[in-house]
Amino acid sequence: MHHAVIAATGLFTPPNAISNEELVESFNLYVERFNADNAEAIAAGDVVALQPSSPEFILKASGIRSRFVMNKTGIVDPAVMRPAIPERPNEELSILAEMAVTAARQAIEAWGKPVERIDAVLCAASNMQRAYPAMAIEIQNALGIGGFGFDMNVACSSATFGIKTAADFIASGSARAVLMVNPEICSGHLNFKDRDSHFIFGDVATAVIVERADDAQGGWDILGTRLKTVFSNNIRNNFGFLNNAAPEGIGKPDKLFVQEGRKVFREVVPMVSQMILEHAGDLDLDPQGLKRLWLHQANINMNDMIGRKVLGRDPTPEENVIILDDYANTSSAGSIIAFHSHSVDMTSGDLGLICSFGAGYSAGTVFVRKR
């Protein structure tokens, strides 16, 4: 069996940012217009009046201050309230593939080896822009990589599931190097008319190269990977190819992101904390010896509590990395952004944890050690 190493990472950040103040301004204008247009129905009790939001509410609820998006104008227009991303001809590179290719090229440049040495491409993300052909195969073709590629979706845990899959390919000898990418246009499935969720997500793409340890120079030894899924409806998106067959069509709110946030908090935090501690124990690792936690970037309160449970004390900002204040929740890419952006200062022998959790429920842990 061959050991696997995280050899390099890459990050693509969209050029457009939306602050909480900008998002709230457009949302509150929408609320004013909705309430004015439905004044009689609201007075009669037939329609519930919408409540305005505030930057302070968003920050307290999530820890998010801003987010990057692929399209800003449509989102902040109260008459549109969604990203405006035109379809591309089939002959052009798809937008999701373009994002992934940009992140992948950064990872490949950091890796410093020819793409011919990559044997597989995994596209692991929450939302693929089409069912087929696989995004991974389009990305593979754009980069000139041989071997094979396929898509995988485990919502916000897709990246850790992808790292484990890549490490398993390395262990079995099926591949010597694997490119795993996480392109996320989360703004595309977000209901910007919903006060409780319109601020949650941002867009981004990340890339990870997992390589056989015999071939690697530097990087991070993967000490162990573990996956867990428990079915729950508390985070759900019902959009899919069967919507066209449904008599009611595709205009219902549940075709976008919906969640029961309080239930998610109560159920996911203990599940993930216990999973981390049990996995560390099975690897004979002291969780208090972890120098850094790169957790899924969903909510500041969840990350704070998981950090306390794992380390047995309040973690420092250097130990429990938070990037969601600038990026918001970027689904599968969040923990990889944190790892990519806050790992270069670590020295040989340092231990860290990449961890994700999200819809499903799904969770993944990847313990690593700096080589």
N, C-alpha and C positions, 0 to 999 in steps of 0.2 A: 504494500500500500504506500502511496506517495503522499507526502505532506504538502499542504497548499499555503500560499503566501498572498496577501494583498500587496501587489507590486506597485500600483499607481492608481491615482484617482483624477477625475476631471470634473469641471463645473461650468455649466452655461447659465448665466443670469440674464433674463430679459432686460432690455434697455428702459422699460417703462416702470415707474414706481407710483404707487398710490398711497398717500398717507391716510391715517385714520380721519384727519380733518377733512380731506377731500372726499373720502368715501361717505362720511356722515353728511356733508353738505348736500351731495346728490341724493342720498337716501331720504333725508328730511324734506327735500323739495318734492320727491315722489310721494311721501306721506301726506304732505299738505294738499297736493293735487288730488290724491285718492280720497282723502276725507272730504274735500270740497265737492268733488264729483258725486260722492255718495252720501251727502249730508242728510237728505230726506230718509234714506234707508237706514242710516245710522241712528237718526232720531227715533225711527219707528222700531228699532231693535232688530232689524232684519240683517244688518251688516255690522260687524265689529270695527270700530275705529282703530286705525293703526297708530302705534305709539312711536314718537321720534326716538332717535338714538343720540349718543354723544361719544366723543373720543375717550372720555374718562370711563364710560361703561365698557367699551371695547377693551381698553387696557386692563381694567380690573378683572374682566371675565376671562381674558386669554393671555395677556402679556404681549399682545401684538401691537406694534406701532405703525407698521407699513407693510406693503407686500409688492412683489414684482409681478408684472403681468405681460402677456404677449400683446394685448390690445387694451389701451386705457380709455380711449374716447367713448367707446360704447358703454363701458361699465359706469362711467361717471355722468353719462347723459341720462337724466331722469325719465326721458321718453323712451329709452332703449333698455338700460339696466342689464346688459349682458355684453360679453366681448364680441366684437365684430371681426371675424376671421374668415375671409373669403375662401371658398373651396379652390383647390389648385387642380389643373389638368393632370390626368394620370401620368403624363410624361414628365411632370416635374416632381422633385423630391417633396414628399409630404412634410407638413410643418412639424409634426412630432418627430419624424425621422431627422429633419434638419437640426432640431434642438439636440437630439441624441448624438448626432454625428459631430457637432461642435464640441460637446463635452467629451466625447470619445477621443477626438483628435488631441485635446489637451492632455488626456490621460496617456495616450500613445506617445506623445512628445516627452512627457515626464518619464515614461517607461524606457524610452531610448532604444527600442528594438523594432525591426520591421514587422508590418502587419501580417506578413506571411507566417509568422510564428504563432498567430492566434488561430485556434482550431474551432471556436464556437462563439456565437453571439447570442446573448439572452437579453430580451427587452422585457423588463419587469416593472410594471406600472399599474396604477389604479384604473386608468381610462385609456384604452386604445381607440384611436380615431376610426377604426374600421375593424371588421371581423377578419378579413383576409384580403390579399395576402398578408402574412405576418409582418408586423413592423420590423421585427428583428431581421428578417430576410432582406427588406429594403435597406436597412442600415448596414447590414453585412455587404450588400452589393455596392453601396455608396462608398464604403471604405476600402473595397477591394480585398475583402477577407474571404478565405476559402472555408472549407468545413461545412458547418450547419448552423442554423439559427432558429429560435422559436420564441413566442411570446408567453408570458406568464403573468397572472393577475391574482394577487392576494391582498388587494387594497393597500393600505399603508405599510404593510409588512412585506411588500413585494421585493424590496431590495435585500433584506436579510434572507428571505427565501431564495433569492437569486444567488447570493453569495454562497449559501449552503449547497445549492445545486451545482454551482461552478466548482466548489471545493470537492464535491463528490465525484464530478467528472475527472478532476485531477487525481483523486485518490484511486479511482478505478483504472486509470491509465487511458481513459477515453479521450483526454485532451491534456496538452501540456500548458496551454494558456487559454483563458476564457475572458471575453469582454462582456461585462454586464452593465446595461444602461437603464436609466430611470427617467424618461421624459414625462413630465407632468404638466398638462394644462388644466390645472384644477379649477381655474376660473370658468371653464366651459360647463361644468356640472353644478355650479353654485347658484343658488337662488338669491340674487342681489336685492330682492324685494322682501326678504325675511330678516327681521331685526335681530333674531337670535343666532343667525349663521352667516349673514352676508359678508362679514369681515374675516372669516376663518382662513380662506385659502389663498395661495399665490401660485405662480407658475415658475418652473425651473427645470433643468435637466442635469443629472449627474451620471458619472461613468466610473466603473471600477474594473481594473484588470487583476484577475486572480491567476497566479502562476505556480507551476511546480517548484517546490523549494530548491531542488537541485539546480535549477536554472536561474534563480532569483539573486539579485544583488541588492541587499538592503530590503526595505519593506517591512511587513508585519506578518509574523507567523500566526496562522489561524490555529488557536489551541483547541477550540471546540465550537460546534454550532448546534443549536437546538431549535426546533419549531414546535408550535402548539396552535391548535385551532379549537374553538368552542362556538357552536352556532348561536347567533344572536341577531335579532331584528333591530337592535337599538341604533345601528348605523346602517343605512340602506340607500340604494339608488336603483330604481326599477326600470331605468331606461335600457332597452335592448331590442333585438331584431323582431321579437314577437309583438312589440307595440303596434306595428302596422296591422297586425291581425286582430287587435282588440277593438271591439265595436266603439269604445269611447275615445279611441285615438290616443295621441301622445301628449296632450296638453295638460295633464294632471300634475300637481306639484310633486308627487312622489317619483316623477321621472327625473328629478334633480336630487341633490344631496339632502337627506333628512336624517336627523338623529335625535335621540333622547339623551341629551348631554349629561344630566345628573346621574342617570342610570349607568351610562358609560363610565363616568368617573368612579362610582361606587364599586363597579364590578371589575373594571380593567386594572385599576391601580393595585389591588391586592393580588390579582392573578399574575400580573407581570412581575411584581416584586418577589413573589414566591418562586416564580420560574427562574429568575435571575439567581436567587440565593441557592436554590436546589442545583442548578447547573454549575455554579461556582463550586459547590460542595463536591459534586461528582468529578470535577476536574481537579480537586484538591487545591483550589485557589481560595485565598482569604479575600472576601469582597472588600474588606476595609483596606486592602493593599492595592486596590484599583486606583491608578493615578487619574484616570479620566473616564467619564461616562458620556457617550454620544447617543443620546436617547432620541426616539421619534419626537419631532417637534410639533406637537398638537396643541398643548396647553401648558402654560407656565406652572399652574397649580398641580397638574398631574406630574410633571417632571420634578418639581420640588419634592413632592411626597415620595415618589419612587426613589429619588436620590437619598432621602433621609432613611428610608427603610433598608436600602442596600448598604449604605455606608455606616449606618447606626448613629448618625449625627447629621447636623446641617452641613451639606456640602458647600464648598467655596465655588464661586463662579468659574474658576479655572478647572475645577473637578467635574462639575455638572454643566456641560456646555449648552448655552442657549443662543440660538440664532433666529428663533421665530419672531423676535421683536422686529427684525428687518425683513425676513422672508415670509412670515406667517407660516401656516401649515402647508407644506408642499408634499404631503402624502408620503409616498415611498422614498422620496429623495431627501427628506429632512435629516435623518440620522447620518446620511452620507455627506450632506453639506457640512454638518457639524464636524464630522471626521476629517473631511478634506480641509476645512478652514482652521481647525484647531488640533493639529497633530504634529506639525513640523518641529515644534519645540521639544518633543519628547525624546528621550535618550534610550540607548540599548538596554533591554531588560524591563522597561516600563510596561505595565499592564493596562489594558483598556477594554471597554465593552461597547460594542455597537448593538443597539437594541431597538426594535420597532414593535409597534402594536397598533391595532386598528380594527376595521370592520371585519366581521366574520363570526366571533372575534378571532383575530389572528395575532400571533406574536412570534418574534424570532430573536435569538441571542447569538452573538458572535464575539467570543473572547479572543483578544489578540495580544501579542507581545512584540514590542519593537525589536527588530533584529540588530 
